[in-house]
Amino acid sequence: MQRRSEGQYIAMHYKQSSPRNFWVSSERFFADQQRSCGKSSTCYVHKGLDSLKHISHKHIDTYVLKFGNIRYAKQVFDRMPDRNAASWNNMISGYVKTGLHVDACELFLEMWHRGYELNGYNVPSLLTAFSRSGSMLLEGLQIHSLLLKNGLMYDVFVGTSLLHFYGGYGLISDAQILFEELPDKNVVSWTSLMVNYADGGLFYEVVNLYQRMRREGASCNQNTFTTVISSCGALDDECLVHQVLSHVIKSGLQTDVSVANSLISIFGGLSRVEVASYIFNNMDERDTISWNSILAAFAHNWLSEEALRYFHLMRLNHGEVDENSLSIVLSACDSVDNLKWGRGIHGLLVKLGFELDICISNTLLSMYFETGRHKDAEKLFHSMPQKDLVSWNSMMAGYVSGGKCLDALRVLRELLIMRNVTTFVTFASALSACANAEFLSEGIIVHALVITSGLHENMVVGNALVTMYGKCGMTQEAMKVFQNMSEKELVTWNALIGGYADNEEVDEAIKTFKLMRERDMSPNYITLINILGSCCDPCNLQKYGMPLHAHIIITGFDSDEYVRNSLISMYANCGDLDSSNSIFSALVSRTSATWNAMVAAKAHHGQWEEALKLLVEMQRAEVEFDQFSLSEALSASANLAILEDGQHLHGLAIKLGFDYYHFVANATMDMYGKCGELNDLLKLLPEPKRRSILSWNITLSAFARHGCFQKARGIFHEMVAQGAKPNHVTFVSLLSACSHGGLVDEGLRYFSSMTTEFSVPVAIEHCVCMVDLLGRSGRLAEAEQFIKEMPVPPNDFVWRTLLSACKIHGQLELGKKAAKHLLEANPSDDSAYVLYSNVCATSGRWQDVMGLRGKMESENVKKKPAFSWLNVRNQISTFGAGDQSHAESEKIYVKLMELKKEIKEAGYVPNTSYALHNTDEEQKEDNLWTHSERLALAFGLISTQEGSTLRIFKNLRVCGDCHSVYKFVSSVVRREIILRDPYRFHHFSGGKCSCNDYW
C-alpha cells in the first residue's frame, strides 16, 4: 500500500465529514471578505447591458469577459433571468483570470447552495484560484475531499488541476502520490508533475520522469520538452540536452517557438553560443522571448558587442522590447568599455517608460557599480520611488565589490532599522563586507544577527562565514563554522582552504586539501588557486609547490588560465622568479590577468623598472589594462618615485573609468605620497566618513614620511574619532612618525595603547620602530633593554636598527654586540659589516675598519652600492659615488665646484667625520663632494628650469654632510629641493630642512 502524505490525510478526513458542513468556516471567512461589484456605470453601458438580456448565456459571458472588465461581466451575470452551469462556470473563470480569487470562491459557494455540483469545468478554475492566492491551501484540500467523495478523480483534467495545486504549495510528495493514483494520465498530467519537480529544484527527478514517460510510450508536447530541456541545463549536462534534442527533432517540434527558446537559453548557458545562434537564426517565427534568449546567451558569455548588435536588430525587426530585454542588455554593459552603451540604454528605458520598473532599476544599479560609477548608482538608488530587497542587496553587493565596506554595512544598518525583511543574500553580502580584520567585530555582530534570523543553517551564509573569519585571520573560528555546517559543498571546502592560504598556514591548507579528496570531493580550479596561494615561502617550494605543479599537470588543470597565473605567482612568492618567467614566456595566449600576475611577480622581487617595462609590452600587445594592471603600475611608479609616469597612469585611470575603484584610488594616493606630492594626495582623499582603513594609513604614512609629525598624529586621532579601527599598519606608521620626529614619550604612550586600548598585537615591525625611537634619541640602554623584553624574538631588522643608532651616537661596544647578532644570523650580511665599520671609523678605530673590510673580501661579501637618481625630461639619470660615466659629467663637476665655492661663502663648513676613509682632511673633503646625491644635485640644477622644484632620490640613508650641503644650496640657488631616501622625505627650502636636522 502506498504511504499517504499529510495533505492527503487531511483530504480523507474531510471526505468522511458532511460535505455541506465543512464549508461553514469558509462561508464566514468569505462573508468578511465581501466585495461590492459597483452599483453605477454610464447610461450607455446600462443600455447596452439591458439589450444583452436576450442573448444566450454562453455568448453573453464570453463577449463581456473579452472586454477585460469583470465589473461589467458581473452586472450582465446578475441581470440574466436564467443561469445554467455554463454561466456560473464562466463567471468563476472570469474572477480567476482577473486575480479575484476570494470572489471566485464566494461565487462557487452561492452556486453550491443553489444545487449545482462540482464538475470538470469549475474545479480547475477553483484549484487555480486556490493555488495562485498562496493562502488557500485548506480550501484546496476540502475540494480534494469532495472530488474523492463524488468520484471526479477519474476525470483526467480534474486530476491534473490537483497536481498543479499541490505543486503550487510545494507539496511535491502529495503531488507524486496523487500522480501515481490517477487512473488516467495524459501528457498534461506528466508535464504537470515535471513542472512541480523543476520548481522544487529536483531536476534529476524531472529527467527520471521523462525517461519513464518514454518507456511507457506517452507522447511529449512542447511544454514537456521545455521543462526537460531547462532541467538538463540546470544539471549542466550537455550530453543529456543533445539526447533530448534528438527526441525533439524526431517529434517534429524543433520549430516550435517555446522549445526553440528553451534550447537557445540552455546552449547559451552551456557556453555553446554558436549552437544557440544557429537555432535562433533558423527559427521560422520568433517572439520576444526568442530575442531575449539570444541576448542572454551573448551576455552570459561576455559577448557584449554581439548582445548590443542583436538588441539593435530586435528593435528594427521585432519592434517590441520588454523589461527583460532591457535588463539583459544592461547586464552586457557591465564593463567600463561599454559604459556609454549602458548610459544609452538607461536613456532608452526612460523614453519607453520603464524607469519605474524595480527589476530594471536593480539591473541599472549593478551596471553602474560594475563600471565603477558608484555615485551614479547612489543617485539612482535614492531616486527610486520603490525599492525591494533586491535593490538593497544590490547596493550592498556593489559597495563590497568596490571595496566600500563601511558603506555596505551602513546599508545593512538602514535595512535593519526599517525592519525590512532580510534573506541569506543580504547576510552573505554583509559578511563579505566584514571580510577584513578591521571589521572583525562587525562581522561577529552580523554572525549573531544570522543566528537570530535563523539563517545559520543556510549553506551560502555558512560559506560566507567561513570566508569572513578566514579573511580576518581567525582560522580557528572558520574551522568551527565549517565543522558545524550540516551540509558542505565544494565552495565550503574552497573557502576554508582559502582562509588558510590568506594566513599563510600552508600545512593546514594541504591537510584540508587531502581531507577533501578523501571525502570524494573533487577539487576545481579555485581549490588549486587557493592551495598554490598558500605556498609563499622558499621553504614551501620543494615540499609543496613543485608536487602541486606535478598534480596540476597530471589532472589536466595546467590548461586552465587561472591556475597557470597562480603558478606564476607561486614560483615568484617562493623565490623562483626564473620559473615564473618560463611559464609566462611559454604562453601563446595571455590575458590581462596573466600579464598582471607576471608584473606582480617582478614587483615582488623589487624589479620595479622591469615591472613597468612589462606593462609597456602589455600595452603594445593590445591587451587592455584593468584595475589590477593600473594598481600594479602605480605601485611600481611609487616605489621608483617617478612622478611623471604616475601622473600619466592617473590620467589613464580617469580615461578608462577606473579612478573610482578602491585599489586604483588608494594606489594613486600612495604614488603621490611616495613621489613627494602631498597636496595631490590630499585632493584625492575621500571624506572622513567614507575613508577605508587603507586610505587613513596611506595618509598617515605620507605625513610621517614627509616630516609632518604633528599632522600624522592628528590624522590618527581623527580616524579614531570617526570610528575607524587602527590596525597593525596604522601603528607602524604612527610609531615611525614619532621616531623621526623625536617624539619619544608620545611614541611610548602610543605603543602602550596599541595593545591596551586598540587590541592590536605587538609585531616585529612595531618593535623595530620602538628600537629606532629610543636609539635615535640616544637612549641606547633603554633600547637594549627593550630588545631583551620584547614579546617577539628580535630579527635582523631589530639588530640593524640598533647598530644604526650606535653609529649615530658612537656607541662602539653596543654596536659590536648588535653586529655580532647580525652576523650570527647571516654571515654574508653586508649591512652588518658596513654599519659596524662606520661606527669604528666615527670612533677613529681605523685598524678595526681595515680588519672588517679585509674580512668582507675574504668572505666575498659585497657592499650594497649607494646611488642616487632623478627624472629629467622623462629620462632617468642614475649616479654612483665618484661616477663620471654620465654624458654631462664634465658640466656636472664644474657645477659642483661652483656650488662648493658659493656655499662656503655662505658659511658652509664640511664635516669630514662622514668621510669614512683614513686619509687627510683635504682628501676626505674631496671624497664627500663625489657622493652620489651631490652629483645628482648638480645635474638637476644644470638640466632643469630655474625656480622649479628639484626631486632627487637615494637608495641609502642620506649622508649627514650632504644633508648640510643641500640646505645651503637651497638657500643659495633659491629653489625647493626634495630628497627622498628609504626612510623619509627631506624638503629643503631657504636653508632649512623639514626634518629639523633630526632624521
Secondary structure, 3 states (H helix, E strand, C coil): CCCCCHHHHHHHHHHCCCCCHHHHHHHHHHHHCCCCCCCCCCHHHHHHHHHCCCCCHHHHHHHHHCCCCHHHHHHHHHHCCCCCHHHHHHHHHHHHHCCCHHHHHHHHHHHHHCCCCCCCCHHHHHHHHHHHHCCCHHHHHHHHHHHHHHCHHHCHHHHHHHHHHHHHCCCHHHHHHHHHHCCCCCHHHHHHHHHHHHHCCCHHHHHHHHHHHHHCCCCCCHHHHHHHHHHHHHCCCHHHHHHHHHHHHHHCCCCCHHHHHHHHHHHHHCCCHHHHHHHHHCCCCCCHHHHHHHHHHHHHCCCHHHHHHHHHHHHHHHCCCCHHHHHHHHHCCCCHHHHHHHHHHHHHHHHCCCCCCHHHHHHHHHHHHHCCCHHHHHHHHHHCCCCCHHHHHHHHHHHHHCCCHHHHHHHHHHHHHCCCCCCHHHHHHHHHHCCCHHHHHHHHHHHHHHHHCCCCCCHHHHHHHHHHHHHCCCHHHHHHHHHHCCCCCHHHHHHHHHHHHHCCCHHHHHHHHHHHHHCCCCCCHHHHHHHHHHCCCHHHHHHHHHHHHHHHHHHCHHHCHHHHHHHHHHHHHCCCHHHHHHHHHHCCCCCHHHHHHHHHHHHHCCCHHHHHHHHHHHHHCCCCCCHHHHHHHHHHHHHHCCHHHHHHHHHHHHHHCCCCCHHHHHHHHHHHHHCCCHHHHHHHCCCHHHCCHHHHHHHHHHHHHCCCHHHHHHHHHHHHHCCCCCCHHHHHHHHHHHHHHCCHHHHHHHHHHHHHCCCCCCCHHHHHHHHHHHHHCCCHHHHHHHHHHCCCCCCHHHHHHHHHHHHHHCCHHHHHHHHHHHHHHCCCCHHHHHHHHHHHHHCCCHHHHHHHHHHHHHCCCCCCCCEEEEEECCEEEEEECCCCCCCCHHHHHHHHHHHHHHHHHCCCCCCHHHCCCCCCHHHHHHHHCCCHHHHHHHHHHHHCCCCCCEEEEECCCCCHHHHHHHHHHHHHCCCCEEEECCCCEEEEECCEECCCCCC
